[in-house]
Amino acid sequence: MVLDSDIIKFLIASDIHAGYGENKQYIGNDSFESLREVLSNAKEAKVDFVLLAGDLFHENHPSRETQLKVVRLLRTYCTKGEKPDLDFVSDPTINFQHSNFPSVNYLDDNLCITVPIFTIHGNHDDLSGKGLSALDVLHESGLLNLFGKYSDLDQLEVAPILLKRGCTKIALYGIGSQRDDRLARAFSKGKIKFKRPEEDDWFYILVLHQNRPPRSKLRSTKSHVSFKCIPDFFDVVIWGHEHECLIDPDFKSFDVNGQNKSFYIIQPGSTVATALSTEEAKRKHIGIMSVHRKQFKLKKIEMKTVRQLIIDELDLNEAEPSAKIAKTTIRQKNMKDEQLIEDKIEQMLESAEIEREPSRPFPPRVRLKVVYSGKWLNIPVNLFRFIIVEPPSI
C-alpha cells in the first residue's frame, strides 16, 4: 500500500512568457491569465512545489507593470496556508550560491511560502550585464527558487537539489538556457559532471531549456542538444523552450557505444502562444507528477484560459477553379478573391466559436495563409485591416 506520506507531488509547466504582447489591446493580459491558471491549479491540487523549465518572463528586462503583475500573482497563490511537508536535504549554499540568501524559500522563517517554485532561466529571461535577470530579483525577495544558474561550461559541476518525503527521494538537476552549440559540445566532450548522492535510490530529474529538434544543417551540433548526450542515470528529463505541448512522457531507449540508455522526456510546451504556428495552435497542458520511490505518474491538465489559435490555408485556385477573373491589372471593389477570403475567415470564426469554452477569451487569434497564382491579382493585405483587431499582425 502506497502512503500519501511517501509521495512527492509537483506541478510541471514551462515557457510562461509573462509580459508577452502586454501593449496589445486584446492579448495583453493573456500571459498573466495563464500564469494565474498554473498557480491556481497548483494551489488547488495541494502540490509540494511547482517546477518551471524556464522563460517565466518574455523579456530579460520586463516592464514594471509585468513585474508587478507577476509578484502579485506569486503572493496571491504561493503564500498563506500550510507549508509543504518536504525535507530539503542538500546544501543550499551550493544550490543557490548565486544568492546572498542561500536558503530555500519555504524553510525561511521570515517568509510564509506554501507553494514553493523551483525554476531555471530560459533564453528570454536569461542572464545579461553582470549575470543577472529578473528572476534574480524574485529569488532574492524569496518569491521563488532560481537554480541551475551557470555561465562557465568549460568545467561544469552540477549539484542537485535533494528533496525527501518518507521513502521517496528526488534529486533535481537544472541547467539554465545556454547556447545550444556550446552546451552540446560540452556534453560530448564530457565537460559536464553531475554530482550524485552516495545512495542510488533517488529519483533523478534533469531540467533543460534548449532546442530539442535540429535547427541547422550547417553546424556540426545542428544547433540543438541531442537527448543521446544526456547521462542515462536520469529517470526523467523536463524539456523547456519548445512551445509545442508534448507532455505525455516520451520513453527513449537507445544505444550509445554499445551501451543501452533510457529515460523519459516530458515537454510541457508553453502556456501562451507567442507565434502563429501550427505547434502553438495545439491544446496546451500542464502536468502534475506524483513520484513514489523510483516510479512516477503524470496527470495532464488542459489549460482552460488560453486564447484559441486557428490556422488554415486557402488556395484560391482550388476554392474557385472556374472563377471568371476580370482581365485587369487594377483591383476593383468586391472582387471574387476578396469574397472568398472573407467567407473563409467567417467560416474559421464560426468554427472557433462552436469549440470555444466560456473560460477562453474572445476573439480568437487567426492565421490564414492565402495561396494565389495565375490570373489572380495580388491582394493588398490592407484591404482587411478593418476586420482585423490587430492590423500590424497581418
C-alpha positions as CSV (number, residue, x, y, z in Angstrom):
1,M,0.0,0.0,0.0
2,V,1.4,3.4,-1.0
3,L,1.0,6.1,1.7
4,D,0.5,9.7,0.9
5,S,3.3,10.5,3.3
6,D,5.7,8.7,0.8
7,I,4.6,10.6,-2.3
8,I,6.1,13.8,-3.6
9,K,3.7,15.7,-5.9
10,F,4.6,18.7,-8.0
11,L,3.2,20.7,-10.9
12,I,5.2,20.9,-14.2
13,A,5.0,23.9,-16.6
14,S,7.2,25.9,-18.8
15,D,7.5,29.0,-21.0
16,I,5.0,31.2,-19.2
17,H,6.3,34.3,-21.1
18,A,4.8,36.7,-18.7
19,G,4.5,40.1,-20.4
20,Y,4.1,38.8,-23.9
21,G,2.1,41.2,-26.0
22,E,1.4,43.4,-23.0
23,N,1.0,46.5,-25.1
24,K,-1.6,44.9,-27.4
25,Q,-5.2,45.7,-26.6
26,Y,-6.7,42.2,-26.9
27,I,-3.9,39.8,-25.9
28,G,-2.0,41.9,-23.4
29,N,-3.3,40.0,-20.4
30,D,-3.2,36.5,-21.8
31,S,0.2,35.5,-20.4
32,F,-0.9,36.6,-16.9
33,E,-4.2,34.7,-17.0
34,S,-2.2,31.6,-18.0
35,L,0.2,32.1,-15.1
36,R,-2.8,32.6,-12.8
37,E,-4.3,29.3,-14.0
38,V,-1.0,27.5,-13.4
39,L,-0.7,28.7,-9.9
40,S,-4.4,28.2,-9.2
41,N,-4.1,24.5,-10.2
42,A,-1.0,24.1,-8.0
43,K,-2.8,25.6,-5.0
44,E,-6.0,23.5,-5.6
45,A,-4.0,20.3,-6.1
46,K,-2.0,21.0,-2.9
47,V,1.2,20.1,-4.6
48,D,4.5,20.2,-2.8
49,F,6.1,22.5,-5.3
50,V,5.9,23.9,-8.8
51,L,8.7,23.2,-11.3
52,L,9.2,25.6,-14.2
53,A,11.5,24.8,-17.1
54,G,12.4,28.4,-18.0
55,D,11.1,31.6,-19.6
56,L,8.8,32.8,-16.7
57,F,9.3,36.2,-18.3
58,H,9.1,37.0,-22.0
59,E,11.9,39.6,-21.8
60,N,15.2,39.8,-19.8
61,H,14.2,43.3,-18.7
62,P,10.4,43.0,-18.2
63,S,8.4,46.2,-17.7
64,R,7.5,47.4,-14.2
65,E,3.9,46.5,-14.9
66,T,4.8,42.9,-15.9
67,Q,7.0,42.5,-12.8
68,L,4.2,43.9,-10.6
69,K,1.6,41.6,-12.0
70,V,3.9,38.5,-11.6
71,V,4.7,39.5,-8.0
72,R,1.0,39.9,-7.2
73,L,0.2,36.5,-8.6
74,L,3.0,34.8,-6.7
75,R,2.0,36.5,-3.4
76,T,-1.7,35.5,-4.0
77,Y,-1.2,31.8,-4.8
78,C,2.2,30.9,-3.2
79,T,1.6,32.3,0.3
80,K,-1.0,31.7,3.0
81,G,-1.8,28.2,4.4
82,E,0.4,25.3,5.4
83,K,4.0,24.9,4.3
84,P,4.8,21.7,2.4
85,D,5.9,18.7,4.5
86,L,9.0,18.3,2.3
87,D,12.6,17.8,3.6
88,F,15.3,19.8,1.8
89,V,18.4,17.7,2.4
90,S,21.0,19.2,0.0
91,D,23.4,22.1,0.8
92,P,21.5,25.4,-0.1
93,T,24.8,27.3,-0.2
94,I,25.8,25.2,-3.2
95,N,22.3,25.1,-4.9
96,F,21.8,28.8,-4.5
97,Q,25.4,30.0,-4.5
98,H,24.5,33.0,-6.7
99,S,22.3,34.4,-3.9
100,N,23.1,36.5,-0.7
101,F,20.3,34.4,0.9
102,P,21.4,30.8,0.2
103,S,18.4,29.0,1.6
104,V,15.2,27.5,0.1
105,N,12.3,29.9,0.5
106,Y,9.7,27.6,2.0
107,L,12.0,26.9,5.0
108,D,12.8,30.5,5.7
109,D,11.1,31.6,8.9
110,N,10.9,35.1,7.7
111,L,8.7,34.1,4.8
112,C,5.4,32.3,4.5
113,I,5.7,30.3,1.3
114,T,3.2,27.5,0.9
115,V,3.7,26.7,-2.8
116,P,7.4,26.9,-3.5
117,I,8.5,27.4,-7.1
118,F,11.8,26.0,-8.5
119,T,12.8,27.4,-11.9
120,I,15.8,27.6,-14.2
121,H,16.2,30.6,-16.5
122,G,15.3,30.4,-20.2
123,N,16.6,32.2,-23.2
124,H,14.1,35.0,-22.8
125,D,14.8,35.7,-19.2
126,D,18.5,34.8,-19.5
127,L,21.4,36.4,-17.8
128,S,22.8,39.7,-19.1
129,G,25.1,42.5,-18.0
130,K,26.5,41.4,-14.7
131,G,24.9,38.0,-15.0
132,L,21.5,38.9,-13.6
133,S,17.9,38.6,-14.8
134,A,14.5,39.5,-13.4
135,L,14.5,36.0,-11.8
136,D,17.3,37.0,-9.5
137,V,15.1,39.8,-8.1
138,L,12.3,37.3,-7.4
139,H,14.8,34.8,-5.8
140,E,16.3,37.4,-3.5
141,S,12.9,38.6,-2.5
142,G,12.0,35.0,-1.5
143,L,9.2,34.5,-4.0
144,L,10.8,31.6,-5.9
145,N,13.9,29.5,-6.0
146,L,16.2,30.0,-9.0
147,F,18.6,27.1,-9.6
148,G,20.8,25.8,-12.5
149,K,22.5,29.2,-12.9
150,Y,25.8,28.6,-14.7
151,S,28.0,30.7,-17.0
152,D,31.2,28.7,-17.4
153,L,30.7,25.5,-19.4
154,D,34.4,24.5,-19.6
155,Q,34.3,22.6,-16.3
156,L,30.8,22.5,-15.1
157,E,29.8,20.5,-12.0
158,V,26.0,20.3,-11.5
159,A,24.9,19.7,-7.9
160,P,21.3,18.6,-7.4
161,I,18.6,19.9,-5.1
162,L,17.7,17.0,-2.9
163,L,14.1,16.6,-1.7
164,K,12.8,13.9,0.5
165,R,9.5,12.7,2.0
166,G,9.1,9.4,3.6
167,C,10.8,6.7,1.4
168,T,10.8,8.9,-1.7
169,K,13.8,11.0,-2.6
170,I,14.1,13.3,-5.6
171,A,17.4,14.6,-7.0
172,L,16.6,17.7,-9.1
173,Y,19.2,18.9,-11.5
174,G,18.9,22.0,-13.7
175,I,21.0,23.8,-16.4
176,G,19.6,27.2,-17.4
177,S,19.5,28.2,-21.0
178,Q,22.8,28.1,-22.8
179,R,23.9,28.5,-26.4
180,D,23.0,25.1,-28.0
181,D,26.3,24.7,-29.7
182,R,28.3,25.3,-26.5
183,L,26.2,23.0,-24.4
184,A,26.1,20.2,-27.0
185,R,29.9,20.3,-27.3
186,A,30.3,20.4,-23.5
187,F,28.2,17.3,-23.2
188,S,30.1,15.5,-26.0
189,K,33.5,16.3,-24.5
190,G,32.5,15.2,-21.0
191,K,32.9,18.7,-19.5
192,I,29.7,18.5,-17.6
193,K,29.8,16.5,-14.4
194,F,26.7,15.6,-12.4
195,K,27.3,15.1,-8.7
196,R,25.2,12.2,-7.4
197,P,24.2,11.2,-3.9
198,E,26.0,8.1,-2.4
199,E,22.8,6.1,-2.3
200,D,21.3,5.0,-5.6
201,D,17.6,5.0,-4.6
202,W,17.0,8.6,-5.7
203,F,14.6,9.6,-8.5
204,Y,16.7,11.7,-10.9
205,I,15.2,14.7,-12.8
206,L,17.0,17.0,-15.2
207,V,15.5,20.3,-16.3
208,L,16.8,21.9,-19.6
209,H,15.8,24.8,-21.7
210,Q,17.3,24.1,-25.2
211,N,16.5,23.4,-28.8
212,R,15.2,19.8,-28.9
213,P,14.9,19.1,-32.7
214,P,17.8,20.1,-35.0
215,R,17.5,23.7,-36.1
216,S,20.5,24.0,-38.5
217,K,22.2,21.8,-41.2
218,L,25.3,24.0,-41.3
219,R,26.6,23.4,-37.8
220,S,28.2,20.2,-36.5
221,T,25.9,20.3,-33.5
222,K,22.8,21.1,-35.7
223,S,22.0,23.9,-33.2
224,H,20.4,21.6,-30.7
225,V,21.1,19.4,-27.8
226,S,20.7,15.7,-28.6
227,F,18.9,13.7,-26.0
228,K,21.6,11.0,-26.6
229,C,24.2,13.2,-24.9
230,I,22.3,13.1,-21.6
231,P,23.6,10.6,-19.0
232,D,21.3,7.6,-18.6
233,F,21.1,7.7,-14.8
234,F,18.3,10.2,-15.2
235,D,14.8,8.9,-14.9
236,V,13.0,12.0,-16.4
237,V,14.1,15.0,-18.4
238,I,11.8,18.0,-18.3
239,W,12.4,19.9,-21.6
240,G,11.6,23.6,-21.8
241,H,12.0,26.1,-24.6
242,E,9.9,24.1,-27.2
243,H,6.4,25.6,-27.3
244,E,4.6,22.5,-28.7
245,C,2.8,20.6,-26.0
246,L,4.2,17.1,-25.9
247,I,3.5,16.5,-22.2
248,D,2.8,12.8,-22.4
249,P,6.0,11.0,-21.1
250,D,8.1,10.0,-24.2
251,F,10.2,6.9,-23.4
252,K,13.6,7.0,-25.1
253,S,15.7,3.8,-25.3
254,F,18.8,3.8,-27.5
255,D,22.4,2.5,-27.8
256,V,25.5,4.7,-27.4
257,N,28.9,3.0,-27.9
258,G,27.2,-0.4,-27.4
259,Q,25.6,0.6,-24.1
260,N,21.8,0.9,-23.8
261,K,20.4,4.2,-22.3
262,S,16.9,5.0,-21.5
263,F,14.8,7.7,-19.7
264,Y,11.6,9.7,-20.2
265,I,11.3,13.1,-21.8
266,I,8.4,15.4,-20.8
267,Q,7.9,18.5,-22.9
268,P,5.3,20.7,-21.3
269,G,5.2,23.3,-24.0
270,S,4.3,27.0,-23.5
271,T,1.2,28.3,-21.6
272,V,0.6,31.1,-24.1
273,A,1.1,31.2,-27.9
274,T,3.9,33.6,-28.8
275,A,3.9,32.7,-32.5
276,L,1.1,32.0,-35.1
277,S,2.4,28.4,-35.8
278,T,0.7,25.0,-36.0
279,E,2.7,23.9,-33.0
280,E,1.3,26.7,-30.9
281,A,-2.3,26.0,-32.1
282,K,-2.4,22.7,-30.3
283,R,-4.2,22.4,-27.0
284,K,-1.9,23.4,-24.1
285,H,-1.5,21.4,-20.9
286,I,0.3,21.4,-17.6
287,G,1.1,18.3,-15.6
288,I,1.0,17.1,-12.1
289,M,3.7,14.5,-11.4
290,S,3.5,12.1,-8.4
291,V,6.7,10.2,-7.5
292,H,6.9,7.2,-5.3
293,R,10.4,5.8,-4.9
294,K,11.5,5.1,-8.5
295,Q,8.1,5.2,-10.1
296,F,6.1,8.2,-11.3
297,K,2.6,9.0,-12.7
298,L,1.7,12.1,-14.7
299,K,-1.7,13.7,-14.7
300,K,-2.0,16.2,-17.6
301,I,-4.4,19.1,-17.2
302,E,-5.7,21.1,-20.1
303,M,-5.3,24.8,-19.9
304,K,-8.8,26.4,-19.9
305,T,-7.9,30.1,-20.2
306,V,-5.6,30.0,-23.3
307,R,-6.9,32.0,-26.2
308,Q,-7.8,30.0,-29.3
309,L,-5.4,30.0,-32.2
310,I,-7.0,28.9,-35.5
311,I,-4.7,28.2,-38.5
312,D,-5.9,27.4,-42.0
313,E,-5.0,27.7,-45.7
314,L,-7.0,28.9,-48.7
315,D,-5.9,28.1,-52.2
316,L,-7.9,30.3,-54.5
317,N,-7.5,28.1,-57.5
318,E,-8.8,25.1,-55.6
319,A,-11.6,27.1,-53.9
320,E,-12.8,28.5,-57.2
321,P,-11.2,26.7,-60.2
322,S,-13.7,28.1,-62.7
323,A,-13.8,31.6,-61.4
324,K,-14.2,34.4,-64.0
325,I,-11.4,36.8,-63.3
326,A,-11.5,40.2,-64.8
327,K,-8.7,41.0,-67.2
328,T,-7.3,44.0,-65.5
329,T,-4.2,45.0,-63.6
330,I,-6.1,47.3,-61.3
331,R,-8.1,46.0,-58.4
332,Q,-11.8,46.8,-58.2
333,K,-14.2,46.7,-55.3
334,N,-15.5,43.4,-54.0
335,M,-13.5,41.2,-56.4
336,K,-14.0,37.4,-56.2
337,D,-10.8,36.7,-54.2
338,E,-11.8,39.2,-51.5
339,Q,-15.2,37.4,-51.1
340,L,-13.5,34.0,-50.9
341,I,-11.1,35.3,-48.2
342,E,-13.9,37.0,-46.2
343,D,-16.0,33.8,-46.4
344,K,-13.1,31.7,-45.2
345,I,-12.4,34.0,-42.3
346,E,-16.1,33.9,-41.3
347,Q,-16.1,30.1,-41.5
348,M,-13.0,29.9,-39.3
349,L,-14.5,32.3,-36.7
350,E,-17.8,30.3,-36.7
351,S,-15.9,27.1,-36.1
352,A,-13.8,28.6,-33.3
353,E,-17.0,29.9,-31.6
354,I,-18.5,26.4,-31.6
355,E,-15.4,25.0,-29.9
356,R,-14.7,27.8,-27.5
357,E,-15.3,27.2,-23.9
358,P,-16.7,30.1,-21.8
359,S,-13.4,30.4,-19.9
360,R,-11.4,31.2,-23.1
361,P,-11.0,34.8,-24.1
362,F,-12.6,36.3,-27.2
363,P,-11.7,37.0,-30.0
364,P,-9.6,34.0,-31.2
365,R,-6.3,34.6,-33.0
366,V,-6.5,33.6,-36.6
367,R,-3.8,32.9,-39.2
368,L,-5.0,32.3,-42.8
369,K,-2.5,31.6,-45.5
370,V,-3.8,32.6,-48.9
371,V,-2.3,30.9,-52.0
372,Y,-2.9,32.6,-55.3
373,S,-1.3,32.3,-58.7
374,G,-2.1,32.6,-62.4
375,K,-4.6,35.2,-63.3
376,W,-5.4,36.2,-59.7
377,L,-4.2,39.7,-58.8
378,N,-2.0,40.3,-55.8
379,I,-4.1,41.1,-52.7
380,P,-3.1,44.1,-50.6
381,V,-3.4,43.0,-47.0
382,N,-4.6,46.4,-46.1
383,L,-8.0,45.5,-47.6
384,F,-8.7,43.5,-44.5
385,R,-7.4,45.9,-41.8
386,F,-11.0,46.9,-40.9
387,I,-11.9,43.3,-39.8
388,I,-8.7,42.6,-38.0
389,V,-8.3,43.7,-34.4
390,E,-4.5,43.7,-34.7
391,P,-3.7,45.1,-38.2
392,P,0.1,45.0,-37.6
393,S,-0.2,41.2,-37.3
394,I,-1.4,40.9,-40.9
